[in-house]
């Protein structure tokens, strides 16, 4: 069965988080737009230089409060060589173009405000739950849509959500030493952060949460049990994946699929899962043996199948002690 969906892996912008220690920024312009950019940069670094003959009150206040460097003159070339990131925030198109040309020649990250054609990067919408940071972008095509999405995410993320990340980092090595197997650790952390311990952290009861976590680590923890989950994707539309299928994909260690399967579905699999594309259609041959071998090592194996056809009996599969699941997902 061939589906009608096509996979497009072309992103106009590559999502990336820069280490703040490596940022040495130049902001050219001293108006209100520059002020907003400086405020955003200050969330990560104070290595900021402002080049502008005049300053609006808000930029002047930011410079004084954070002891930023101010070059009190209009844009001059030759002053970007030690910078790593440049923002042009002037209302003069010729100046902005000149900044872009100089920064480009120096291979610097350059953003010219409101002129995406003169940008090597764009600034996403940000939801800050430090150290949790969520960045959203429509590649500059639909800012209103991004604002709507940001509002939805803001509503479901408690203000103290970042405390969960701090807690996870503090005990990461302890959990790794005590709990063997990536999937076991993933399950442990999900149960911990979703459960009573996570709630205590969000309400500020960190001491009790730590005590409860330490107690839970002393309990006997079974090694991971392997399984094979066959997902019959029917029409192949990712929007029709069931919640049950979504959950299985987030815990996958390995995924098998052939050319009949809509590749968009593979994007929903846990990023670190090993991928095994099959050159022979599953309607002709299903690679039971390899999937069984991985499952017998304790891995959760996802085997995507296009359409829906009941699987034929297989002696190796029926004799194997690994858990087998079948999920019919899709429209």
Secondary structure, DSSP 8 states (H G I E B T S, - for coil): ---S-------SS------GGG--EEEE--SHHHHHHHHHHTTT---EEEE-SS--HHHHHHHHHHT-EEE-SS--TT--TT-SEEEE--S-HHHHHHHHHHHHHTT-EEEETT-GGG-S----EEEEETTEEEEE--TTS-HHHHHHHHHHHHHHS-TTHHHHHHHHHHHHHHHHHHS-SHHHHHHHHHHHHHSHHHHHHHTT-HHHHHHHHHHHHTS-------EEEEEE-BT--GGG--HHHHHHHHT-SEEEEETTS-GGGGGGS-TTSEEEEESS-TTT---HHHHHHHHHTT-EEEEEESB-------HHHHH--SEEEEEE---
